[in-house]
Amino acid sequence: MNRKIILFFSLFIALGSQAQLKKITIDESVLQQNRKFGADKMTGFQWIPNTNKYVYYAEAWTKMLTASSSDAKTTELVSLADLNTALGTKLKNFAGLEWIDASNFIVNDGGKYYSYNVASKLGKLIQQSTDTQENQTFDNAKINLAFTEENNLYFYNRNQEKITVTKETNKGIVSGQSIARNEFGINNGIFWSPKNHFLAFYQKDQSEVADYPLLDINETPGKLVSIKYPMIGQKSEKPRVGIYNLATAKTIFIAPKGGLDDYLTNLSWTPDEKYVLVAELNRAQNDMHLNIYDAQTGAFVRTILNEQNPNWVEPEHEAYFPNAASNNFVWFSEKDGYQNLYYYSIEGKLIKQLTANKFPTREIIGTNTAGTEIFFKATGENGMNMLGYKVDLKGKQTLITKDLGVHNVIVSSDGNWIFDEYSNHSTPSKSLLYDKNQKATTLLESKNKYEGYEMGTAEIKTIKAADGTTDLYTRLIKPSNFDPSKKYPVLVYVYGGPHAQLVTNSFLDGANLWMYWMAEQGYLVFTLDNRGSDNRGFAFESVIHGHLGVNEMDDQLKGVEYLKSLPYVDANRLAVHGWSFGGFMTTSLMLRKPDTFKVGVAGGPVTDWKWYEVMYGERYMDTPAENQKGFDEASTLNYVNNLTGKLLLIHGTSDDTVVMQHNLALVKKFIEAQKQVDFFPYPMHKHNVQGKDRVHLMTKVLNYIIDNNK
């Protein structure tokens, strides 16, 4: 066979294999990233309490498998069918299962709570709530079940008797629910004490908070639904902390020591139940006191620490008690520029700064039995990662995870075994088990579920921010048939705001699968995490204070500069899309930096910060009375005359986060300026469009860009 024939057959085989590659549909790209294309993982991994055994689920959460960490030999512990037979239930999966002890766990079947014993294979109903009851929270013994009903707090005791904790007739006074619109790390409002003798709870008086109207179109006629929405500079909720004593059936209240609308956050109990710790933050969010109160009387005992910062102080973690026999605790603080761990006595003495990293600590994930080693997650030196560490009470820090990437780390009860599941740029998912000597055993490694599909590649790079010194992470997705001799249009996907990071060292590099679909349509898809975004330290984030959008846009324009420097980028065909803060960035870029982008799609955008909520908005912008220049500068309504490109505005009509007033006011300004824009509502959707309707949304977004960026 001569060389020409060999080359012909080689080319034929190559073309044949390429022709066999499947195309990912837009529906799949929106709905199947974590389903059909989701990496194989040890789903629902949990350590069985006080053992070296663990469980996880297989076959779509219908089988519970178990293994001992000493040999990792897997057996079936219980099947969903057997569990349903034993309990007389019709559970569809094991989701929400919670262990009581080494032999028993709780499952929830639509508000009916059952315990199941894995040895006897018997179960029983232990508590039952109704459809009108929410925020169900068991005590630590899994006996008493607290819950809210409308605006009041109750619990069922061990005899399943309903005990009333609050009985407020004023609907504006709400107990047992999260407060401060879930800012400051708040995600619940019910706090059982360690030994279950007390029930603490958040209470908010929002009587003076403005009612905001939302329209329910599913009724005939349409129905007005009012929500409480505290806008920047206006009346806010007034918080208290209640402590109910189960022995006396009495409740005492803790009020803010400063302003009535200060924030009470990060509530925690001391292990001996004598004290409650509460972080009080002034409304200006620049002065925080960690206060301790007597649990029996509610009396103020002392301030343990005080933090002030002219930009903001943002407590997000409650005090952590590593040893159940001691009231010494660990506190998170950004006071040295990065979130680190500090070890305090209950008397307020700093015993030891445990970590002094130049990168943020993100979460404490456990301790050893003695409470002398604390396990935590932190980014490490590269902010795109999330790694597992431990530190002892003398400050000796050890990196546990051996590979760079984004890790989910779960520590056994005694701290001797560590489950680690991670992905990175080249690893879909890998599950490891570490022993106390940090020897790793691989439990599971996923194959790449995108094999056999046309799939582009992502390049991760750093460029300099507009300040000329700060490194910014970028991601550029190219199509599978990328040709550097061609010119490609670009879609810039942007968020840009606090507490978010789009470029990560995970599989697909933090991208949504629809971005890879877009690349296959002949696009480059670019993302840059500008200053103000997450996981880079306080200075990096707080540069935005008082003038949202300014430094963020300057950094995004550095990204545009970089794109235009690439020989394969068509600089005349740039598009931009983002949602929420990304919608604010999209409209800002289209109006304040005209002629940069030919087309933009802004979803749920903030258009004027005076209409945003108090808790988030005043942290970053202060109030209009304090910073009118900053508000005027940031308001996209002031720049409508600058529009030169095509702009599509999208909003969920029931958005209770960025209310639709933002978008409608902007549309009104465009009309007054005789500027044509496009607007598309998603009726009855909230701040984002979820479920099957999301396919419609992304089809709308991407088709609009393709059609108008030719």
LOLUMTOR-477504 format. One record per residue (C-alpha): x, y, z; residue in one letter. Coordinates in steps of 0.5 Angstrom, whole numbers, padded with zeros to 4 digits, always signed. Each point is the difference from the previous one (the first is absolute). Layout:
REM residues N
XYZA/...
***
This chain:
REM residues 710
+0000+0000+0000M/+0003+0007-0002N/+0001+0006+0004R/-0006+0003-0004K/-0005-0005+0002I/+0002+0000+0007I/-0001+0007+0001L/-0007-0001-0004F/-0002-0005+0005F/+0003+0004+0006S/-0004+0006-0002L/-0007-0004-0001F/+0001-0003+0007I/+0001+0006+0003A/-0006+0003-0004L/-0004-0006+0002G/+0001+0001+0007S/-0001+0007+0000Q/-0007-0001-0004A/-0002-0005+0006Q/+0000+0005+0005L/-0006+0002+0003K/-0003+0007+0001K/-0002+0003+0007I/-0007+0003-0001T/-0002+0007+0003I/-0005-0004+0004D/+0006-0004+0003E/+0004+0005+0001S/-0005+0004+0005V/-0003-0006+0003L/+0005-0006+0000Q/+0007+0003+0002Q/-0001-0004+0007N/-0004-0005-0002R/+0001-0004-0007K/+0007+0003+0000F/+0001+0001+0008G/+0007-0004+0002A/-0001-0006+0004D/+0000+0001+0008K/-0001-0003+0006M/-0006+0004+0001T/-0003+0001+0007G/+0006-0002+0003F/+0000+0000+0008Q/+0004-0002+0005W/-0004-0005+0005I/+0000+0004+0007P/+0006-0002+0005N/+0002-0006-0005T/+0005-0001-0006N/-0005-0002-0004K/-0004+0004-0006Y/-0006+0000-0004V/-0001+0003-0007Y/-0006-0002-0005Y/+0000-0003-0007A/-0005-0002-0006E/-0003+0007+0001A/+0000+0001+0007W/-0004-0007+0001T/+0005-0004+0003K/+0004+0002+0007M/+0007-0003-0001L/+0005+0000+0006T/+0007-0002+0001A/+0005+0000+0006S/+0006+0005-0001S/+0005-0005+0002S/-0001-0005-0006D/-0005+0004-0005A/-0004-0006-0002K/-0007+0002-0002T/-0006-0003+0002T/-0008+0002+0000E/-0002+0002+0007L/-0008+0001-0002V/-0003+0001-0007S/-0006+0005-0001L/-0005-0005-0001A/+0002-0003+0007D/-0001+0006+0003L/-0006+0002-0003N/-0003-0007+0002T/+0002+0001+0007A/-0002+0007+0001L/-0007-0001-0004G/+0003+0006-0004T/+0001+0002-0008K/+0006+0003+0001L/+0003+0002-0007K/+0008+0000+0002N/+0004+0001+0006F/+0001+0007+0000A/-0001+0004+0006G/+0002-0006+0004L/+0004+0002+0007E/+0003-0005+0005W/-0002+0000+0007I/+0006-0004+0003D/+0004-0006-0003A/-0007-0005-0001S/-0005+0005-0001N/-0002+0005-0005F/-0006+0005-0002I/-0004+0001-0006V/-0005+0005-0002N/-0006-0003-0004D/-0004+0007-0002G/+0000+0002+0007G/+0000-0006+0003K/+0007-0002+0004Y/+0001-0007+0001Y/+0006-0003+0004S/+0003-0007-0003Y/+0005-0005+0003N/+0005-0003-0005V/+0001-0006+0005A/-0007-0002+0002S/-0002+0003-0007K/-0006+0003+0004L/-0003+0007+0000G/-0005+0004+0003K/-0004+0007-0001L/+0004+0005+0005I/-0003+0007-0002Q/-0005+0003-0005Q/-0001+0007-0003S/-0006+0003-0004T/+0000+0003-0007D/+0000+0007+0003T/+0006-0001+0004Q/+0007+0002-0002E/+0007+0000+0002N/+0000-0006+0004Q/+0006-0001+0004T/+0001-0006+0005F/+0004+0001+0006D/+0007-0004+0001N/-0003-0006+0003A/-0005+0000-0006K/-0006+0000+0005I/-0003+0007+0000N/-0002+0003-0007L/+0000+0007+0000A/-0004+0004-0006F/-0003+0006-0002T/-0007+0001-0002E/-0002+0007-0003E/+0004+0005+0004N/+0000-0004+0006N/+0005-0006+0003L/-0002-0006+0003Y/+0003-0007+0002F/-0003-0007+0001Y/+0003-0003+0006N/+0001-0008+0001R/-0007-0001+0001N/-0002+0003-0007Q/-0003+0006+0004E/+0000+0007-0003K/+0003+0005+0004I/+0000+0007-0001T/+0006+0004+0000V/-0003+0007-0003T/-0007+0002-0001K/+0001+0007-0004E/-0007+0002-0003T/+0004+0006-0003N/+0002-0003-0007K/+0006+0004-0001G/+0003-0003+0006I/+0004-0006-0002V/+0003-0006+0004S/+0004-0006-0002G/+0002+0002-0007Q/+0006+0003-0003S/+0001+0007+0001I/+0004+0006-0004A/-0002-0003-0006R/+0005-0006+0000N/+0006+0005+0001E/+0006-0001+0005F/+0000-0008-0001G/-0007+0000+0003I/-0004-0006-0003N/-0005-0002+0005N/-0003+0003+0006G/-0001-0006+0005I/+0006-0002+0005F/-0001-0006+0005W/+0005+0000+0006S/+0005-0005+0000P/-0003-0004+0005K/-0007+0002-0002N/-0002+0004+0006H/-0001+0006-0004F/-0003+0002-0006L/+0003+0007-0003A/-0003+0003-0006F/+0001+0006-0004Y/-0006+0005+0000Q/-0001+0006-0005K/-0005+0006+0001D/-0001+0002-0008Q/-0007+0004+0002S/+0003+0006-0003E/+0004-0003-0006V/-0004+0002-0006A/-0004-0005-0004D/+0002-0001-0007Y/-0005-0003-0005P/+0000-0006-0004L/-0005-0002-0005L/-0002-0007+0000D/-0003-0001-0007I/-0003-0008+0002N/-0006+0003+0003E/-0006+0003-0003T/+0000+0006+0000P/+0008+0001+0002G/+0001+0000+0007K/+0005+0005+0004L/+0005-0004+0004V/+0004+0005+0005S/+0007-0001+0002I/+0004+0004+0005K/+0006+0003-0004Y/+0004+0005+0004P/+0004+0004-0005M/+0006+0004+0001I/+0000+0006+0005G/-0008-0002+0002Q/-0003-0003+0006K/+0003-0007+0001S/-0002-0006+0005E/+0002+0000+0007K/+0003-0006+0003P/+0000-0004+0007R/+0002-0007+0002V/-0005-0004+0004G/+0002-0005+0005I/-0005-0005+0002Y/+0001-0004+0006N/-0003-0007+0000L/+0000-0001+0007A/-0004+0006+0002T/-0003+0001-0007A/+0002+0008+0001K/+0003+0004-0006T/+0005+0006+0001I/+0003+0004-0005F/+0006+0003-0002I/+0000+0007-0004A/+0005+0004-0004P/+0005+0004+0005K/+0000+0005-0005G/-0005+0002-0005G/-0006-0003+0000L/+0001-0002-0008D/+0007-0003+0002D/+0001-0007-0003Y/+0000-0006+0005L/+0004-0005-0004T/+0004-0007+0001N/-0003-0002+0006L/+0003-0006+0004S/-0001-0004+0007W/+0006-0001+0004T/+0001-0008+0001P/-0002+0001+0008D/-0007+0004-0002E/+0002+0005+0004K/+0001+0006-0005Y/-0002+0002-0007V/+0005+0003-0004L/-0003+0005-0005V/+0003+0005-0005A/-0003+0007+0000E/+0002+0004-0006L/-0002+0007-0001N/-0005+0002-0006R/+0006+0004-0003A/+0003-0007+0000Q/+0007+0003+0002N/+0000-0002+0007D/-0001-0007+0003M/+0000-0002+0007H/+0000-0008+0002L/-0004+0000+0007N/-0002-0005+0005I/-0006-0001+0003Y/-0003-0004+0006D/-0005-0005-0002A/-0004+0000+0006Q/-0001+0007+0000T/+0002+0003-0006G/+0004+0005+0004A/+0006+0003-0004F/+0007-0003+0003V/+0006+0003-0004R/+0002+0002-0007T/+0005-0005-0002I/+0003+0003-0006L/-0001+0006-0005N/+0001+0001-0007E/+0000+0007-0004Q/+0001+0001-0007N/-0001+0007-0004P/-0003-0005-0006N/-0003-0005+0003W/+0000-0006+0005V/-0004-0006-0002E/+0000-0006+0005P/-0003-0006-0003E/+0002-0006+0005H/-0002-0001+0007E/+0005-0002+0005A/+0002-0007+0000Y/+0002-0004+0006F/+0005-0005-0002P/-0001-0004+0007N/-0007-0002+0003A/+0003+0001+0007A/+0003+0007-0001S/-0003+0007-0001N/+0006+0002-0004N/-0002+0001-0007F/+0003+0002-0007V/-0002+0006-0004W/+0001+0002-0007F/+0002+0007-0002S/+0003+0004-0006E/+0003+0005+0005K/+0007-0001-0003D/-0002+0000-0007G/-0002-0007-0001Y/-0005-0005+0003Q/+0004-0003+0006N/-0002-0004+0006L/+0001+0003+0007Y/+0000-0004+0007Y/-0004+0003+0006Y/-0001-0001+0007S/-0008+0001+0002I/+0003+0006+0004E/+0002+0003-0006G/+0008-0001+0000K/+0003-0002-0007L/+0004-0006+0002I/+0003-0001-0007K/-0001+0002-0008Q/-0001-0007-0003L/+0001+0002-0007T/+0004+0006-0003A/-0001-0002-0007N/+0000+0005-0006K/-0006-0003-0003F/-0007-0001+0003P/-0002-0006+0005T/-0007-0002-0003R/-0003-0005+0005E/+0001-0004+0006I/-0002-0007-0001I/+0002-0004+0006G/+0005-0002+0006T/+0003-0006+0003N/-0003-0003+0006T/+0004+0004+0005A/-0001+0007-0004G/+0007+0001-0001T/+0000+0000-0007E/-0005+0004-0005I/-0001-0002-0007F/-0002+0006-0005F/+0000+0002-0007K/+0004+0005-0003A/+0002+0002-0007T/+0007+0000+0001G/+0005+0004-0004E/-0004+0000-0007N/-0007+0002+0002G/-0003-0004-0006M/+0001-0006+0005N/-0004-0003+0006M/+0005-0004+0004L/-0001-0004+0007G/+0005+0002+0006Y/+0000-0001+0007K/+0003+0004+0006V/+0002-0002+0007D/-0001+0005+0006L/+0007+0002+0000K/-0001+0003-0008G/+0004-0006-0003K/-0004-0001-0007Q/+0000-0006-0005T/-0002+0000-0007L/-0004-0007+0000I/-0003+0000-0008T/+0006-0001-0004K/-0003+0002-0007D/-0002+0007-0002L/-0007+0001-0002G/-0007+0001+0004V/+0000-0005+0005H/-0006-0002+0005N/+0003-0003+0006V/-0004-0004+0005I/+0003-0002+0007V/-0002-0006+0004S/-0002+0001+0007S/+0007-0001+0003D/+0004+0004-0005G/+0004-0007-0002N/-0003-0001-0007W/-0002+0006-0005I/-0004-0001-0006F/+0002+0004-0006D/-0004+0001-0007E/+0003+0005-0005Y/+0001+0002-0007S/+0004+0004-0004N/+0002+0003-0007H/+0002-0007-0002S/-0004-0005+0005T/-0008-0001+0000P/+0000-0002+0007S/+0004-0004+0005K/-0002-0003+0006S/+0006-0002+0005L/+0000-0002+0008L/+0006+0003+0004Y/+0002-0004+0006D/+0003+0004+0006K/+0007-0001-0003N/-0003+0004-0006Q/+0001-0007-0004K/-0005+0001-0006A/-0004-0006-0003T/-0004+0001-0006T/-0007-0002+0001L/-0003+0003-0007L/+0002+0003-0006E/-0005+0003-0005S/+0001-0001-0008K/-0001+0006-0004N/-0007+0000-0002K/+0001+0005-0006Y/+0004-0005-0004E/-0003-0002-0006G/-0003+0007-0001Y/+0002+0007-0003E/+0003+0003+0005M/+0005+0007+0000G/+0005+0001+0005T/+0001+0006+0005A/+0007+0004+0001E/+0001+0002+0007I/+0004+0006+0001K/+0002+0007+0004T/+0000+0007-0003I/+0001+0006+0004K/-0005+0004+0003A/-0001+0008-0002A/+0004+0001+0006D/+0006-0003-0004G/+0002-0004+0006T/-0006-0005+0002T/+0000-0007-0003D/-0007-0002-0003L/-0002-0007-0002Y/-0003-0001-0007T/-0003-0005-0004R/-0001-0001-0007L/-0004-0005-0003I/+0001-0002-0007K/-0003-0005-0005P/+0002-0007-0001S/+0002+0002-0008N/+0003+0006+0002F/+0004+0003-0005D/+0005+0006+0002P/+0000+0002-0007S/-0007+0002+0000K/-0003+0006+0004K/-0005-0002+0005Y/-0006+0004+0003P/+0000+0000+0008V/-0005+0000+0006L/+0003+0003+0006V/-0004-0003+0006Y/+0000+0004+0006V/-0002+0000+0007Y/+0005+0005+0004G/-0003+0001+0007G/+0002-0002+0007P/-0001-0007+0002H/+0001-0004-0007A/+0006-0003-0004Q/-0001-0002-0007L/+0007-0003-0001V/+0002-0006+0004T/+0004-0006-0001N/-0005-0005+0000S/-0003-0004-0006F/-0002+0005-0006L/+0004+0005+0004D/-0007+0003+0003G/-0003+0001-0006A/-0007-0002-0002N/-0001-0005-0005L/-0004+0004-0004W/+0006+0004-0001M/+0003-0006-0004Y/-0006+0000-0004W/+0001+0007-0002M/+0007-0001-0002A/-0002-0006-0005E/-0005+0006-0003Q/+0007+0003-0002G/+0001+0004+0006Y/+0005+0002+0005L/-0002+0000+0007V/+0004+0005+0005F/-0001+0001+0007T/+0004+0004+0005L/+0000+0000+0008D/+0001+0008+0001N/+0002+0003+0006R/-0006+0000+0005G/-0001-0007-0001S/+0001-0006+0005D/+0006-0004+0003N/+0005+0005-0001R/+0000+0004+0007G/-0003+0006+0003F/+0004+0005-0004A/-0002-0003-0007F/-0007+0000+0002E/-0001+0006+0003S/+0003+0005-0005V/-0007+0000-0003I/-0003+0004+0007H/-0004+0006-0002G/+0000+0000-0007H/-0002-0007-0003L/+0001-0001-0007G/+0006+0004-0001V/+0006-0004+0001N/-0003-0006-0002E/-0002+0003-0007M/+0008+0002+0000D/+0002-0007+0001D/-0005-0003-0005Q/+0003+0005-0005L/+0007-0003+0001K/-0003-0006-0002G/-0003+0003-0006V/+0007+0003-0002E/+0003-0007+0001Y/-0006-0003-0005L/+0002+0005-0005K/+0007-0002+0001S/-0001-0007-0003L/+0000-0001-0007P/-0006-0004-0001Y/-0005+0004+0004V/-0004+0005-0004D/+0000+0006+0004A/-0006+0003-0004N/-0005-0006+0003R/+0001+0000+0007L/-0007-0002+0004A/-0001+0000+0008V/-0005-0003+0004H/-0001-0001+0008G/-0005+0000+0005W/-0001+0003+0007S/+0006+0004+0001F/+0002-0003-0007G/-0006+0004-0002G/+0002+0006+0003F/+0007-0001-0003M/-0003-0001-0007T/-0004+0006+0000T/+0005+0004+0003S/+0005-0002-0006L/-0005+0001-0005M/-0002+0007+0002L/+0007+0003+0003R/+0005-0004-0004K/-0004+0001-0007P/+0003-0003-0006D/+0003-0005+0004T/-0005-0006-0001F/-0005+0000-0006K/-0005-0004+0004V/-0002-0001+0007G/-0005-0004+0004V/-0001+0002+0007A/-0004-0005+0005G/-0003+0003+0006G/+0005+0006+0000P/+0000+0005+0006V/-0001+0006-0004T/+0000+0005+0006D/+0003-0002+0007W/-0005+0004+0004K/-0005-0005-0002W/+0004-0006+0003Y/+0000-0003+0007E/+0003+0003+0006V/+0004-0005+0002M/+0004-0002-0006Y/+0000+0007-0003G/+0002+0005+0006E/+0006-0005+0001R/+0003+0002-0007Y/-0003+0007-0001M/-0002+0003+0006D/-0007+0004+0000T/-0002+0005-0005P/+0000+0005+0005A/+0008-0002+0001E/+0002-0001-0007N/-0005+0003-0005Q/+0006+0001-0005K/+0001-0007+0000G/-0007-0002-0001F/+0000+0005-0005D/+0006-0003-0004E/-0002-0007+0001A/-0008+0001-0003S/+0000-0003-0007T/-0006+0005+0000L/+0004+0006-0001N/+0004-0003-0006Y/-0006-0002-0005V/+0002+0005-0005N/+0006-0004-0001N/-0003-0006-0003L/+0003-0002-0007T/-0001-0008+0000G/-0005-0005+0001K/-0003-0001+0007L/-0004-0005+0002L/-0003+0001+0008L/-0003-0007+0003I/-0003+0000+0007H/-0004-0005+0004G/-0007+0003+0002T/+0000-0002+0007S/+0007+0002+0001D/+0001+0001+0008D/+0007+0001+0000T/+0001+0005-0006V/-0007+0003-0001V/-0003+0001-0007M/+0000+0008+0002Q/+0008+0000-0002H/-0002-0003-0007N/-0006+0004-0001L/+0003+0006+0002A/+0005-0001-0005L/-0004-0001-0006V/-0004+0006+0002K/+0006+0004-0001K/+0002-0003-0006F/-0007+0002-0003I/+0001+0007+0002E/+0006+0000-0003A/-0003-0003-0007Q/+0005-0006+0001K/-0002-0007-0003Q/+0001-0005+0005V/-0003-0007+0001D/-0003-0003+0006F/-0002-0007+0002F/-0004-0002+0006P/+0000-0007+0004Y/-0007+0000+0003P/+0000-0002+0007M/+0007-0002+0000H/+0004+0003+0006K/+0008+0003-0001H/+0002-0006-0005N/-0004-0004-0004V/+0001-0008+0002Q/-0003-0006-0002G/-0002-0002-0007K/-0001+0007-0002D/+0007+0002+0001R/+0001-0004-0007V/-0005+0006-0003H/+0004+0005+0004L/+0007-0002-0003M/-0003-0001-0007T/-0002+0007+0000K/+0006+0003+0003V/+0005-0004-0005L/-0004+0001-0006N/-0001+0007+0001Y/+0008+0001+0001I/+0001-0005-0007I/-0006+0004-0004D/+0003+0007+0002N/+0007-0001+0000N/+0001-0002-0007K/
***
